[in-house]
Every structure is written in C-alpha cells, then in structure tokens.
Amino acid sequence: MTNSLYTQFNFSQGEVAETLINSVEEPNQSDALFLLRNMIVHHSGGIKRRDGTMLLHEIGSVGRIIALPFSDKRSGVIVLTEKIIYVFNDDKIITTFKSFYSPEQIMDISWTFIDKFVLFTHEDISPHLISYSKDESWNIVKKDFSPVIKFRGWENVQFSISSDVDDEGKIIYFINSDRSIFELQNLHGVFIFNVGDDVKDIYEVETVEYISPKQMKVNFISGENKVIDKTSNWREKVCSIARGFPIHTIVHQGRLVIGGTRDMPYRIFMSKTFELFNFEFGEGLDDDAMDLTLMSSTPLRINSMVSSLNLEILTSIGEWVIFGSPIKMDTVKIIKQTNVGTYNNSFIPPRHMEGATFFVGRNGKEIREMMLDDTGLKYVTRDIAKVANHLMNSPVDLDYNDLDQKIYIVMQDGSLAIVTYLKDSRKYAWSLHTCVGKFKSVCVVNQTVYVICEVDGRFFFEKFSADISVDHSVVCKNDNNFLITPKHLIGKDVIAYQDNTVLRVDKVNKIIDTTDTRKLNWIVGTPYTHTVAPMPYRYGPFKGLKYCRIIKFNAVVKDTNRISIDLGNGYKNVYVDNNIINTDKSITQNNAVRTIEINSIGWTHNMEIPLWKIQGDDPVNFHLIGISFHSNLQFN
C-alpha cells in the first residue's frame, strides 16, 4: 500500500475529452478536468460558477443577435426574428421593423458594418440596410447594388427589345434572344442595355414572364420604354431574384467586397475604392471595381470573409488569402493557404482575436485558429477543439469577448461551450454551459454576453449578469407575502431568492408563498447545476491502480460559503468554518480565501470514474482555487 499527496491548483486546460485522457500529463502535474459544467475558467487557473441569465424580452421565434458598433459605451444590439426586427439600446427596445426572413433563413443571414449602417445579406433575399443616427432616428431600406457581367455561356448572345399590344390595348415589351437560352429560372433577371454615349441611352429591364426559350416579357425599370434593335452591348446584373444575392459582404481597404452569390459562389467582386456601392469595372485603374474568381478543380462556396492584414476568404473546401496593400488589379495575388474548409450548415461569423482568425471547420467538430506563420508569408491553422471535441455538436453561432478573451459557441443541442484563451501558455480551456431549455444564439457587446434561449417552444432574449445566480430570471415584487410567478416559469422547478434567503418551489403554480419574510424584491428563475470532476485517478503514473482511499480532502475556495462534494460515498454539504445553515432558507457568502477540510472513510474500487466530484445549484458564488488530498493507494 502506498501513501500519496495529490494537489491541483491549476485548472487551465478545462474539460478534456475522455478519448484523450491517456495523452494528458500525469495527474499531479495536470491542469485538466474530466467534467467542467456551468463553470468558467479564469486566467489565473481557478474556476468559478457562471453567472445566471436575466430575461429582457420574449421574442416570437428563433432569432439571431447582432451587435451594433456604437462609438460610445452603449450596448446596442439587433435581434432578428421571423416577424420582427428589434433594436435594443441598453437592454431596452428603441425601435422595431417588419422582418423579411423565415426561421430557416435567419441563421444563414450575414451582415457587415458600414459607418452608421448595418448591411444584411442572404443569397435568396435582396440586401437590406439599417441606418441610425445620433438623434436615434432609425430606418431600414432595400439596398440595390450589383456588378453587371455577361454570365458564362451567354457571352456571344445578342438581345433585342420588341413591343406588342395586349388584349387591353396596353403596350407590352419583350426581350428576344438569338439563341434558345431562357428558362423559367431566368424570371426576374435584370438586364442593362447601353445603346449610346449618353446616360439617357442606358435602359434597365426586368424579366417578368417566361414566353419561350428565345423570349421573355419584361418591364422597364429605368430609361424610357422603347424598342431596341439587336445588340451585343448589354450586361446582366449579378444580384437579382433570378441569379441570387450576395452570400457575404465585408469592407476591406475602402472597398465593399461581395464574397460569392447564390449562382456564383466562387466569385469575388470589389467596389471602387471609397465608393462602396459602385461596382463599375472601368478600365482597370487602381481604384476601379474588380472581379476575381477562386479557381479550383473542386466545387466551392465562399462562406465568409475576414478583413485583417490581408483579405481572408473562407470557403467550403479551404482558405484563400488575397494579398496586397492596397489591392490593385495589376498586382493582386490570390493564394490558397489551407485545406480545412468552413462549416456550411449556417452562417457562423469568423472572429479575429489576438492576431488570429477563429472559424468552425467544415466537419462541425473543429474550431480552427488561422494565423500567419513566423515568416509572415504563409497562413497555418490548428484545431483548438481537439482536446474537447466531445463538446462540439454542430455549432450554430459564435462570438468572442476580446477583453476577457473568451469564445462563446452555441451548439445545435442547445448547449453553450466557453473557450478561455490563456495567452501566456497559449492554451484554450473548455467548459460547457447548459440551462433549462436551449441556448440558440449568442452575442457579446461591451463585455456583456447576450443570448437567445428557447424554453418549451418559447423564445427569450436574455443576458448574463453577475448579479444573477439563476436562469431566465425576473425580479418579482412581494405583494402581501406572495410573489406572482412569471408566466414563462409556471410549471417549472424554480428558485426565488433575496439577499440571504432562498425558497425552492417544485413545479411552481401562479403564486409563490413568502409568508416567512416581508422582503420586497425577489429574483425568481430556474436553477442550473455546476459540476467539477477531475481526471480518473488511475491515469498517468497510476496505471495499474486497483483501489484507493481518500483520507483528507482540502478545497481552497474564495467568495464561497459551502460546497457539495462526493468523495465516493454520496454528496455531502460542507461549510466554511463549519458554519452550518439551513440550505432551503438562508445562504450567506464568505468573501475570504478559505480552506475547507473534509475527512473521508471507505475505499473506492472503480478507478474508471473521477475520485471526487463537486456539484450544486444554490444561487451563490462558488470559486475554486485548488484542491489537495492525502490518499492510500493499492496497486495490483
């Protein structure tokens, strides 16, 4: 039999996948955990129970949260839903617009910021521009912008415009082709004819009815209605109902860049410099608009772009970079850098942090960090989710907190993964948040983390708050010793607390009885459980361990009054300084750094599971700095 002292005062690797346990360093040197749920890893290596969420507004459907880049410290966000587009400022609705998007389209919408505008794009819907000003006036308009080209296979086609009279005596117009090229899918294509040297000689028509492979009915959009003789001097708009709209846009070096369209997902269009919506190609001057194509033997789709030192193009099959400062037609270089590919199930914005771009890999099981190598000439990537790939479950949204250096990833199963970047060690520490219901979207604004949560088919816009220790919470006023239960919590197991008093109610009805207190304002919400568990003890140098016994366990905590810990014989509530309290009625905080000592008896024979586990859902702080314990070990 062997005596052992185990210490762990660093949890900076967070939760690690079980499949990688054998590759983790020996336990007395490890900073990894087997389970870390509803906890946050701090840069110091300690771990803390996460904040709770406060309900701000119920929304009618699944939604997407988008940060507004106010120049001051206001927390502005746009919440896109099926019927309404909400604009929030400092957590209050300041205006709303009618939405143009279906629930299926919402998660595919991309956006970019242009001064005091937010440009929204979706490959099947006309772009829309939301504008705002200092006097809080808001507006939303459809934004028509598009390069004009001759699509592949149509380069040598000649068109004419003819007229006729319908049954009501009204003049109608047709576009006629000298070849059989028209199909139903060409409905609402937009053609531009330039038949002279004057701007008045430019005519724009939209196809509105399919007649035959050589003819379609048109309406004039601009220019005087007229018959046009057969000509090759025409172009078609890249962006239209017929051809699709931009997949993604971004501003780079004073140009608006279109990254792919529905029908040309491999094409890149750049506006004239500092004329963001002008895509006239001109004569190839340095500031003229540009048309670039990503060449590959494999079909590809541009999913997103990042404007950093260079223009990074993230596609379904790999990552390209457009070099040049400034980018000019005669010197532009487009070079494929890596073959990872990006996730294609929804638009998940890549994020740029600490000189690196983070994006979801094409298989949905990776978070890739892409950056220039030491030579500054080539980009390389690494998978930061490799150590915790069991937490990756088809991501649907991603954002990051640049000050706190945390990445937030919403998964399809409704969980929320948190990745803390530890700059000094270049490690990424993973943990997982869950709630009653599902997380659906996440956004960070001025260090405040906003989420959309789904609970029983209802959707709520909420934020994490350091003052809250339950989820989906509402402040309720005590009315004659009763609280009126918020409607979204009826039937749920809830916690109501105020200062040091806590009430637990299972499957709450419309009223919460507080007859033992006259405290005025209560926070009411659903509990969430934090869990901390170490690596199974037999790994590392303890291979062959048959069974063991913990003699004394020490937990160093801060801002913590009690812990609920299982040392192999069931959970036991242990309190700082043995200050035993009634956990159903009163919970106090202890703000000092303290050591909690627990004596244990009995042997643990299952070496495949963690030797200890801390777990609890009380609405109080729990901050674990480190643990140590003495144990007896028995090997084969």
Residue pairs with C-beta under 8 A, 6 or more apart in sequence:
1 632
1 633
1 634
2 632
2 633
2 634
2 635
3 630
3 631
3 632
3 633
4 548
4 630
4 631
4 632
4 633
5 628
5 629
5 630
5 631
6 27
6 28
6 537
6 628
6 629
6 631
7 28
7 626
7 627
7 628
8 27
8 28
8 30
8 31
8 534
8 626
8 627
8 628
9 45
9 556
9 625
9 626
9 627
9 628
10 31
10 45
10 626
11 31
11 32
11 33
11 36
11 41
11 45
11 46
11 47
11 429
11 624
12 31
12 41
12 45
12 422
12 425
12 427
12 429
13 24
13 30
13 31
13 32
13 33
13 387
13 427
13 429
14 32
14 33
14 36
14 41
14 388
14 419
14 420
14 428
14 429
14 430
14 431
15 32
15 33
15 34
15 35
15 36
15 37
15 388
15 391
15 430
15 431
15 432
16 24
16 32
16 33
16 34
16 387
16 388
16 430
16 535
17 387
17 388
17 389
17 390
17 391
18 34
18 390
19 389
19 390
20 386
20 387
21 34
21 535
21 536
21 539
22 539
24 30
24 32
24 535
24 539
24 540
25 540
26 539
26 540
26 541
27 534
27 535
27 537
27 539
27 540
27 541
27 542
28 540
28 541
30 535
30 540
31 45
32 387
32 535
33 532
33 533
33 534
33 535
34 533
34 534
34 535
34 536
34 610
35 531
35 532
35 533
35 610
35 613
36 47
36 430
36 431
36 432
36 531
36 532
36 533
37 431
37 432
37 433
37 434
37 529
37 530
37 531
38 49
38 50
38 431
38 432
38 433
38 434
38 528
38 529
38 530
38 531
39 47
39 48
39 49
39 50
39 431
39 530
39 531
39 532
40 47
40 48
40 49
40 50
40 406
40 418
40 420
40 431
41 47
41 418
41 420
41 422
41 429
41 431
42 48
42 420
43 405
43 420
43 422
43 423
46 558
46 623
46 624
46 625
46 626
47 431
47 532
47 623
47 624
48 621
48 622
48 623
48 624
49 469
49 530
49 621
49 622
49 623
50 418
50 433
50 464
50 528
50 530
51 464
51 465
51 466
51 468
51 469
52 464
52 465
52 468
52 469
52 470
52 471
52 473
52 525
52 528
52 619
53 435
53 451
53 453
53 462
53 463
53 464
53 465
53 468
53 471
53 472
53 473
53 525
54 462
54 463
54 464
54 465
54 468
54 473
54 474
55 460
55 461
55 462
55 472
55 473
55 474
55 486
55 488
56 88
56 91
56 460
56 461
56 462
56 463
57 86
57 88
57 93
57 460
57 461
58 458
58 459
58 460
58 461
58 488
59 79
59 81
59 84
59 86
59 452
59 459
59 460
59 461
60 81
60 82
60 83
60 84
60 459
61 81
61 82
61 83
61 103
61 106
61 459
62 81
62 82
62 103
62 106
62 107
62 440
62 441
62 452
62 454
62 459
63 79
63 80
63 81
63 106
63 440
63 441
63 452
63 459
63 461
64 79
64 80
64 106
64 107
64 109
64 397
64 441
64 452
65 77
65 78
65 79
65 441
65 442
65 443
65 450
65 451
65 452
65 461
66 77
66 78
66 79
66 80
66 111
66 118
66 443
67 76
67 77
67 399
67 443
67 444
67 445
68 76
68 77
68 78
68 87
68 89
68 118
68 132
68 445
69 113
70 76
73 446
74 89
74 90
74 446
75 88
75 89
75 90
75 91
75 445
75 446
75 448
76 87
76 88
76 89
76 90
76 445
77 87
77 88
77 443
77 445
77 450
78 85
78 86
78 87
78 88
78 118
78 130
79 85
79 86
79 87
79 88
79 452
79 461
80 99
80 101
80 106
80 109
80 120
81 99
81 106
81 459
82 99
82 101
82 102
82 103
82 106
83 98
83 99
84 96
84 97
84 98
84 99
85 96
85 97
85 98
85 99
85 130
85 140
86 93
86 96
86 461
87 93
87 94
87 95
87 96
87 97
87 130
87 132
87 138
88 94
88 461
89 136
91 463
94 136
94 138
95 138
97 130
97 138
97 140
100 125
100 128
101 109
101 122
101 125
105 122
105 124
105 125
107 346
107 347
107 396
107 397
108 122
108 123
108 346
108 347
109 120
109 121
109 122
109 347
110 120
110 121
110 122
110 247
110 248
110 249
110 304
110 347
110 349
111 118
111 119
111 120
111 121
112 118
112 119
112 121
112 248
112 249
112 250
112 251
113 119
113 251
114 251
114 256
114 276
116 131
116 132
116 133
117 129
117 130
117 131
118 129
118 130
119 127
119 128
119 129
119 143
119 249
120 127
120 128
120 129
120 130
121 127
121 245
121 246
121 247
121 248
121 249
122 245
123 244
123 245
123 246
123 247
123 260
123 261
123 262
124 244
124 245
124 262
125 245
126 142
126 143
126 144
126 241
126 245
127 142
127 143
127 144
127 145
127 239
127 245
127 246
127 249
128 140
128 141
128 142
128 143
129 140
129 141
129 142
129 143
130 138
130 139
130 140
131 138
131 139
131 140
131 141
132 138
132 139
143 277
145 239
145 256
145 277
145 279
146 190
146 237
146 238
146 239
146 240
146 279
147 237
147 238
147 239
147 258
147 269
147 279
147 281
147 289
147 291
148 192
148 235
148 236
148 237
148 238
148 279
149 235
149 236
149 238
149 291
150 157
150 234
150 235
150 236
151 236
151 243
151 263
153 181
154 181
154 236
156 232
157 177
157 178
157 179
157 181
157 232
158 177
158 178
158 230
158 231
158 232
159 175
159 176
159 177
159 178
159 191
159 193
159 228
159 230
159 231
159 234
160 175
160 176
160 227
160 228
160 229
160 230
160 231
161 173
161 174
161 175
161 176
161 193
161 203
161 205
161 218
161 226
161 227
161 228
162 173
162 174
162 176
162 227
163 171
163 172
163 173
163 174
163 227
164 171
164 172
164 173
164 174
165 171
165 172
166 172
171 225
172 217
173 205
173 217
173 218
173 219
173 220
173 225
173 227
174 211
174 215
174 216
174 217
174 218
175 191
175 205
175 207
175 215
175 216
175 218
176 214
176 215
176 230
177 213
177 214
177 215
178 214
178 230
179 214
180 213
180 214
181 213
181 214
182 207
182 210
182 211
182 212
182 213
182 214
182 215
182 216
183 210
183 213
184 210
185 242
186 207
186 210
186 216
186 242
187 207
187 208
187 209
187 210
187 216
187 241
187 242
188 206
188 207
188 208
188 240
188 241
188 242
189 206
189 207
189 236
189 237
189 240
189 241
189 242
189 243
190 204
190 205
190 206
190 207
190 221
190 236
190 237
190 240
190 242
191 204
191 205
191 206
191 207
191 218
191 234
191 235
191 236
191 237
192 202
192 203
192 204
192 234
192 235
192 236
192 237
193 202
193 203
193 204
193 205
193 228
193 231
193 233
193 234
194 201
194 202
194 233
194 234
194 235
195 201
195 203
195 228
195 229
195 231
195 233
200 223
200 224
201 223
202 222
202 223
203 220
203 222
203 223
203 224
203 226
203 228
204 220
204 221
204 222
204 223
205 218
205 219
205 220
205 221
206 218
206 219
206 221
206 240
207 216
207 217
207 218
207 242
208 216
208 217
208 218
208 219
209 216
209 217
210 216
211 217
236 243
237 243
238 258
238 261
238 264
238 267
238 269
239 245
239 246
239 258
239 261
243 261
243 262
243 263
243 264
244 261
244 262
244 263
244 264
245 261
245 262
246 258
246 259
246 260
246 261
247 259
247 260
247 261
247 262
247 265
247 301
247 302
247 303
248 258
248 259
248 260
248 302
248 303
248 304
248 305
248 347
249 256
249 257
249 258
249 259
250 256
250 257
250 259
250 305
250 306
250 307
250 311
251 257
251 276
251 307
252 270
252 305
252 307
252 311
252 327
253 273
253 307
253 311
253 325
253 326
253 327
254 273
254 274
255 270
255 271
255 272
255 273
255 276
255 290
255 327
256 270
256 271
256 276
256 277
257 268
257 269
257 270
257 271
257 305
257 307
257 311
258 267
258 268
258 269
258 270
258 279
259 268
259 302
259 304
259 305
259 313
260 266
260 267
260 268
260 301
260 302
260 303
261 267
265 300
265 301
265 302
266 293
266 294
266 296
266 299
266 300
266 301
266 302
266 315
267 291
267 292
267 293
267 294
268 290
268 291
268 292
268 293
268 294
268 302
268 313
268 322
269 279
269 289
269 290
269 291
269 292
270 289
270 290
270 291
270 292
270 327
271 277
271 278
271 279
271 289
272 278
272 279
272 280
272 282
272 287
272 288
272 289
273 286
273 287
273 326
274 287
278 289
279 289
280 288
280 289
281 288
281 289
281 290
281 291
282 288
282 289
284 329
284 330
286 326
286 328
286 329
288 329
290 327
290 329
290 332
292 322
292 332
292 334
294 300
294 302
294 313
294 315
294 320
294 334
296 317
296 318
296 336
298 317
299 317
300 315
300 316
300 317
300 318
301 315
301 316
301 344
302 313
302 314
302 315
303 314
303 315
303 316
303 342
303 343
303 344
303 347
304 314
304 342
304 347
304 348
304 349
304 350
304 359
305 311
305 312
305 313
305 314
306 312
306 314
306 350
306 352
306 357
308 352
308 357
309 325
309 372
310 321
310 322
310 323
310 324
310 325
311 321
311 322
311 327
312 319
312 320
312 321
312 350
312 357
312 370
312 379
313 319
313 320
313 321
313 322
313 334
314 342
314 350
314 357
314 359
315 341
315 342
316 341
316 342
316 344
316 362
317 339
317 341
317 362
318 336
318 337
318 338
318 339
318 340
318 341
319 336
319 337
319 338
319 339
319 340
319 341
319 342
319 370
319 379
319 381
320 334
320 335
320 336
320 337
321 334
321 335
321 337
321 379
322 332
322 333
322 334
323 332
323 333
323 334
323 335
324 331
324 332
324 333
337 370
337 378
337 379
337 380
338 370
338 379
338 380
338 381
340 361
340 362
340 366
340 368
340 370
340 381
341 361
341 362
342 348
342 350
342 359
342 360
342 361
342 362
343 359
343 360
343 361
343 362
343 363
343 364
343 395
344 362
345 364
345 394
345 396
346 396
346 397
348 359
348 360
348 395
348 396
348 397
348 398
349 398
349 399
350 357
350 358
350 359
351 357
351 358
351 359
351 398
351 399
351 400
351 407
352 358
353 400
353 402
353 405
353 407
353 421
354 405
354 421
354 423
355 371
355 372
356 369
356 370
356 371
357 369
357 370
357 371
358 367
358 368
358 369
358 370
358 384
358 398
358 400
358 407
359 367
359 368
359 370
360 366
360 367
360 368
360 395
360 398
360 409
361 367
361 368
361 383
364 392
364 393
364 394
364 395
365 385
365 389
365 392
366 383
366 385
366 386
366 389
366 392
367 383
367 384
367 385
367 392
367 407
367 409
367 419
368 381
368 382
368 383
368 384
369 381
369 382
369 383
369 384
370 379
370 380
370 381
371 379
371 380
372 378
372 379
372 380
373 379
373 380
384 419
384 428
385 391
385 392
385 430
387 428
387 430
388 417
388 430
391 411
391 415
391 417
391 430
391 432
392 409
392 411
392 417
393 411
393 412
393 413
393 415
394 411
394 412
394 413
395 409
395 410
395 411
395 412
396 410
396 411
396 412
396 440
396 441
397 409
397 410
397 440
397 441
397 442
398 407
398 408
398 409
398 410
398 442
399 407
399 408
399 442
399 443
399 444
400 406
400 407
400 408
400 444
401 408
401 444
401 447
401 449
403 447
404 420
404 447
405 420
405 421
405 423
406 418
406 419
406 420
406 421
407 418
407 419
407 421
408 416
408 417
408 418
408 442
408 444
408 449
409 416
409 417
409 418
409 419
409 442
410 416
410 439
410 440
410 441
410 442
410 451
411 417
411 439
413 438
414 434
414 435
414 437
414 438
414 439
414 440
414 454
415 432
415 433
415 434
415 438
415 439
416 432
416 433
416 434
416 439
416 442
416 451
417 430
417 431
417 432
417 433
418 430
418 431
418 432
418 433
419 428
419 429
419 430
420 428
420 429
420 431
421 427
421 428
422 428
422 429
433 439
433 528
434 528
435 453
435 471
435 472
435 526
435 528
436 455
436 471
436 472
436 492
436 526
436 528
437 453
437 454
437 455
437 456
437 472
438 453
438 454
438 455
439 451
439 452
439 453
440 451
440 452
440 453
440 454
440 459
441 451
441 452
442 449
442 450
442 451
443 449
443 450
443 451
444 450
448 463
448 464
449 463
449 464
450 461
450 462
450 463
450 464
451 461
451 462
451 463
451 464
452 459
452 460
452 461
452 462
453 459
453 460
453 462
453 471
453 472
454 460
455 472
455 488
458 488
460 472
460 488
462 471
462 472
468 523
468 525
469 497
469 523
469 618
469 619
469 620
469 621
470 494
470 495
470 497
470 523
470 524
470 525
470 526
470 527
470 528
470 619
471 525
471 526
471 527
471 528
472 488
472 489
472 525
472 526
473 523
473 524
473 525
474 486
474 489
474 523
474 524
474 525
475 521
475 522
475 523
475 524
476 483
476 484
476 485
476 486
476 496
476 512
476 521
476 522
476 523
476 524
477 483
477 520
477 521
477 522
478 514
478 517
478 518
478 519
478 520
478 521
478 522
481 513
481 514
481 515
481 517
481 518
482 511
482 512
482 513
482 514
483 496
483 511
483 512
483 514
483 522
483 524
484 510
484 511
485 494
485 508
485 509
485 510
485 511
485 512
485 524
486 524
489 508
489 524
489 525
489 526
490 508
490 509
490 510
491 507
491 508
491 509
492 507
492 508
492 526
493 504
493 505
493 506
493 507
493 508
493 526
493 527
494 504
494 505
494 508
494 512
494 524
494 525
494 526
494 527
495 502
495 503
495 504
495 505
495 524
495 525
495 526
495 527
495 617
495 619
496 502
496 503
496 505
496 512
496 514
496 522
496 523
496 524
497 503
497 522
497 523
497 587
497 619
498 517
498 519
498 520
498 521
498 522
498 523
499 519
500 586
500 587
500 588
500 589
501 517
501 519
501 585
501 586
502 583
502 584
502 585
502 586
502 587
502 618
502 619
503 512
503 514
503 584
503 585
504 527
504 584
505 512
512 522
512 524
514 522
516 585
523 619
527 617
527 619
528 617
529 615
529 616
529 617
530 614
530 615
530 616
530 617
530 622
531 613
531 614
531 615
532 613
532 614
532 615
532 624
533 610
533 612
533 613
533 614
534 610
534 611
534 612
534 627
535 610
536 607
536 608
536 609
536 610
536 611
537 545
537 548
537 607
537 610
537 611
538 544
538 545
538 607
538 608
542 607
542 633
544 635
544 636
545 607
545 633
545 634
545 635
546 605
546 607
546 634
546 635
546 636
547 603
547 604
547 605
547 607
547 634
548 603
548 604
548 607
548 611
548 631
548 632
548 633
548 634
549 600
549 601
549 602
549 603
549 604
549 631
549 632
550 567
550 568
550 600
550 604
550 611
550 612
550 629
550 630
550 631
551 599
551 600
551 629
551 630
551 631
551 632
552 597
552 598
552 599
552 600
552 629
552 630
553 565
553 567
553 597
553 598
553 599
553 600
553 612
553 627
553 628
553 629
554 595
554 596
554 597
554 598
554 627
554 628
554 629
555 563
555 565
555 595
555 596
555 598
555 614
555 624
555 626
555 627
556 593
556 594
556 595
556 596
556 624
556 625
556 626
556 627
557 563
557 576
557 593
557 594
557 595
557 596
557 622
557 623
557 624
557 625
558 591
558 592
558 593
558 594
558 623
558 625
559 589
559 590
559 591
559 621
559 623
560 576
560 589
560 590
560 594
560 620
560 621
560 622
560 623
560 624
561 575
561 576
561 579
561 581
561 587
561 588
561 589
561 590
561 620
562 573
562 574
562 575
562 576
562 581
562 583
562 587
562 618
562 620
563 573
563 574
563 596
563 614
563 616
563 622
563 624
564 571
564 572
564 573
564 574
564 614
564 615
564 616
565 571
565 572
565 574
565 598
565 612
565 613
565 614
565 615
566 572
566 612
566 613
566 614
566 615
567 598
567 600
567 611
567 612
568 600
568 602
568 604
568 611
568 612
569 600
569 601
569 602
571 615
572 598
573 583
574 596
574 598
575 581
575 596
576 590
576 594
576 596
577 590
577 594
579 588
579 590
581 587
581 588
583 618
587 618
587 619
587 620
589 620
589 621
593 625
604 611
611 631
612 627
612 629
614 622
614 624
616 622
